[in-house]
Amino acid sequence: MRNITTFIILILIVLSSCITSRPERLESKRQRKCELANYRWGCNLSSDSVMIIRETITELRDTTIFFYVPADTVSDTLFVFFDDNGLVNSKPSTLDTEFASSWAQVVQGKLYHDLVQKEKELAATIKDAIQKHSKIEYKAVIKTIEKEVNRLTGWQKFFIIIGKVFSILTLFTFGYVVIQVIKWLKEIVK
């Protein structure tokens, strides 16, 4: 009889002990992370905050420009003569324009001709070349939601631990009682 009353008392103690639920533990963990972030980076978690990110993208494109170059014609006339062997010869002829120079001469019936392109830088003004500007603005509003979370006191945490210890002891006691009952039943059956 005494074992049964002890067993009932232990079961009542186990059933009356407190434990926290999973959502409360997760909320407590999240709150600790927020407090750590506030300590490290100085975030103000007590008020609503607005974060605005502005990004300007400038895209430049190449532009092909065609401009007019005036035509230029230069001509020269030379007399040719025959030498003693009957071959044609001439004096050298040189022609110059803004973009090229030419040299030509007939020597012993052969025409020698050189055309040299001059390096020339042409000036062209490109006013406001093609540019494309686009602005992207991101706006994120971060709101702080205050939740009321039940905090455990030291006594409550102590009783939670005691409850867990008593529940383990109760399981062992229950197992012991079951084994004793089985032994007792075996003796009666014999």
C-alpha positions in Angstrom: 0.0 0.0 0.0 2.8 2.3 0.8 4.4 1.7 -2.7 1.1 2.7 -4.4 0.8 6.0 -2.4 4.5 6.8 -3.2 3.8 6.0 -6.9 0.8 8.3 -7.0 2.7 11.2 -5.3 5.5 10.9 -7.9 3.0 10.9 -10.8 1.3 14.0 -9.4 4.7 15.8 -9.1 5.6 14.9 -12.6 2.3 16.1 -14.0 2.5 19.4 -12.1 6.0 20.3 -13.3 6.5 23.1 -15.9 8.1 22.8 -19.3 8.4 25.5 -22.0 6.9 24.9 -25.4 9.0 24.9 -28.6 7.7 28.3 -30.0 8.7 30.0 -26.7 12.2 28.6 -27.0 12.5 29.6 -30.6 11.3 33.1 -29.8 13.8 33.4 -27.0 16.6 32.3 -29.3 15.6 34.8 -32.0 15.5 37.6 -29.3 19.0 36.7 -28.2 20.3 36.9 -31.8 18.6 40.3 -32.2 20.3 41.6 -29.0 23.6 40.3 -30.2 23.2 42.1 -33.6 22.3 45.2 -31.7 25.4 45.0 -29.6 27.8 44.2 -32.6 26.5 46.6 -35.3 24.5 49.1 -33.3 21.1 48.3 -34.9 18.2 50.1 -33.3 15.7 47.3 -33.0 13.2 49.3 -30.9 11.8 51.4 -33.7 10.8 51.0 -37.3 13.5 51.6 -39.8 13.6 52.3 -43.5 16.5 51.3 -45.8 16.8 53.0 -49.2 19.3 51.8 -51.7 19.9 54.1 -54.8 21.7 52.7 -57.8 22.5 54.8 -60.9 23.5 52.9 -64.1 25.1 54.9 -66.9 25.4 53.0 -70.2 27.7 54.4 -72.8 27.4 53.3 -76.4 29.8 53.7 -79.3 28.8 56.1 -82.1 29.9 55.8 -85.7 30.3 59.2 -87.4 30.4 59.9 -91.1 31.8 63.2 -92.2 32.5 64.7 -95.6 36.0 64.8 -97.0 36.2 67.0 -100.1 37.7 65.5 -103.2 41.1 66.8 -104.4 42.6 66.4 -107.8 46.2 67.4 -108.7 47.6 66.8 -112.2 51.0 67.1 -113.8 52.3 66.8 -117.4 55.8 65.7 -118.3 57.6 65.3 -121.6 59.0 61.9 -122.3 62.0 61.4 -124.5 63.8 58.5 -126.1 67.4 57.7 -125.3 70.1 56.3 -127.6 68.8 52.7 -127.2 65.2 53.7 -128.1 63.8 53.5 -124.6 61.4 56.0 -123.1 62.5 58.1 -120.1 61.1 61.0 -118.2 61.9 63.4 -115.4 60.4 62.5 -111.9 56.9 63.9 -111.1 55.8 64.6 -107.6 52.2 65.4 -106.6 50.9 66.3 -103.1 47.4 66.6 -101.6 46.2 67.0 -98.1 45.9 63.2 -97.6 48.6 61.6 -99.9 51.7 62.3 -101.9 52.7 60.6 -105.2 56.0 60.2 -107.0 56.3 58.8 -110.6 59.0 58.5 -113.2 59.6 56.5 -116.4 63.1 55.0 -116.5 64.3 53.0 -119.6 60.7 52.2 -120.6 59.5 51.2 -117.1 57.1 53.3 -115.1 57.9 53.6 -111.4 55.1 55.0 -109.2 54.8 55.5 -105.4 51.7 56.7 -103.6 52.2 57.4 -99.9 49.1 58.0 -97.6 49.7 60.7 -95.1 48.7 60.3 -91.5 46.0 62.8 -90.8 43.8 63.3 -87.8 40.4 64.6 -88.6 38.6 66.6 -86.0 35.0 65.9 -85.3 33.0 67.2 -82.4 30.5 64.8 -80.8 28.2 66.7 -78.6 26.3 64.6 -76.1 27.1 61.1 -77.4 24.5 58.5 -76.9 24.1 57.8 -73.2 21.4 55.9 -71.3 20.8 56.7 -67.7 18.6 54.6 -65.5 18.0 54.9 -61.8 16.9 52.0 -59.7 15.7 52.7 -56.2 15.0 50.0 -53.7 13.0 50.7 -50.6 12.6 48.3 -47.8 10.6 49.0 -44.8 11.6 47.0 -41.8 9.1 47.0 -39.0 9.7 45.9 -35.5 6.9 43.7 -34.2 6.7 43.6 -30.4 5.6 40.3 -29.0 4.9 39.6 -25.4 6.9 36.6 -24.4 6.6 34.9 -21.0 10.0 34.9 -19.4 10.8 32.1 -16.9 12.0 33.0 -13.5 14.7 31.2 -11.7 12.2 29.2 -9.6 10.3 28.1 -12.7 13.5 26.9 -14.3 14.4 25.1 -11.1 11.0 23.3 -11.0 11.3 22.3 -14.6 14.6 20.6 -13.9 13.2 18.9 -10.8 10.2 17.8 -12.8 12.4 16.1 -15.4 14.4 14.4 -12.7 11.2 13.2 -11.0 9.8 11.9 -14.3 12.9 9.8 -14.9 12.8 8.5 -11.3 9.1 7.7 -11.7 9.8 5.7 -14.8 12.4 3.7 -13.0 10.1 3.2 -10.0 7.2 2.1 -12.3 9.5 -0.4 -14.0 10.6 -1.7 -10.6 7.0 -2.0 -9.4 6.1 -3.9 -12.7 8.9 -6.3 -12.2 7.9 -6.9 -8.5 4.3 -7.5 -9.6 5.4 -10.0 -12.3 7.5 -11.8 -9.7 4.7 -11.9 -7.2 2.3 -13.2 -9.9 4.8 -16.0 -10.7 4.9 -17.1 -7.1 1.1 -17.2 -6.9 0.8 -19.2 -10.1 3.3 -21.9 -8.9 
